[in-house]
Amino acid sequence: MDPALVIFLALFGGLTGMLSALLGVGGGIFMVPALALIAGFDQQEAQATSLLVIVPTAAVATWTLRANAIGDIRLGSRLGLLGILGAVAGAAAALALSGELLRYAFALLLVVVGVRLLIDSRSSTARLQTPEAGHPYPE
Amino acid sequence: MINVEPAAPLQEDRIPGHIPMSVVLATGIFGGFFSGLLGIGGGTAMVPMLVFLGGLTQRDAHATSLAAMILIATAAVVVYGDAGKINLIAAGALLVGSLAGARIGADLLSKASEGKLKAAFGTFLLVAAVLMVVNP
């Protein structure tokens, strides 16, 4: 592999690792397109490589957050065990079919949830500014 | 006769905000399915479900999703690994950066306000939606 590409991937990994831990996601959404478009991997190779990177990254993030007493590891483990059933089904589906329609449907869902969160973020910022107990109407 | 149910505090120390089992089931399986299908961690699906259906704070949802992802992504790797699809050099290069980045990100998550986290995650979802459609 081209040394310049290796250096790029290390730097890119720094960015995706930070976003992954901050946002509670794997970072595959950034890594898969980068590996496919910049490194020229095919879709399955990009996804498999990305998934391998996600495991230690999420483990380091979880370890750091546990030290700060954030999150619920027991709930996370339960979700993870259930998720394994889903992941095996999903991975088998990805190897068998293109999944184009599901991708578009999921993208549409993300837009709806994303807009909802942006709206909520404004109201929860407003709530922080005026503590819900008092409401000291200035007028 | 009617008040047979034990008081709420008994359940509360098991799961903060005692999330209904149906939500735990749906979140785990749905998150896992999209992780395996799209080669992502699954947090994109799990975090909104934990916040909107489970009632977790944005911060706890992010952290809990990361813990779940360790197991989910491992299972997905095993399936893809069998198919001989992993590029170890690229994975190693990405990991050099991402392990350092993860510590910084986890510290940012510990400090950021709830409103900022919602704004950041909402923005991320919109970017993710675009990438998902553009990605060949």
Interface residues (C-beta under 8 A of the other chain):
Chain A: M1 V6 I7 L9 A10 L11 F12 G13 G14 L15 T16 G17 M18 L19 S20 A21 L22 L23 G24 V25 G26 G27 G28 I29 F30 M31 V32 P33 L35 A36 L37 A39 F41 Q43 Q44 E45 A46 Q47 A48 T49 S50 L51 L52 V53 I54 V55 P56 T57 A58 A59 V60 A61 T62 T64 L65 N68 I70 G71 D72 I73 R74 L75 G76 S77 R78 L79 G80 L81 L82 G83 I84 L85 G86 A87 V88 A89 G90 A91 A92 A93 A94 L95 G99 L102 R103 Y104 F106 A107 L108 L110 V111 V113 G114 V115 R116 L117 L118 D120 S121 R122 S124 T125 L128
Chain B: I15 P16 I19 V24 L25 T27 G28 I29 F30 G31 G32 F33 F34 S35 G36 L37 L38 G39 I40 G41 G42 G43 T44 A45 M46 V47 P48 V51 F52 L56 R59 D60 A61 H62 A63 T64 S65 L66 A67 A68 M69 I70 L71 I72 A73 T74 A75 A76 V77 V79 Y80 G81 A83 K85 I86 N87 I89 A90 A91 A93 L94 L95 V96 G97 S98 L99 A100 G101 A102 R103 I104 G105 A106 D107 L108 L109 S110 A112 S113 E114 G115 K116 L117 K118 A119 A120 F121 G122 T123 F124 L125 L126 V127 A128 A129 V130 L131 M132 V133 V134 N135 P136
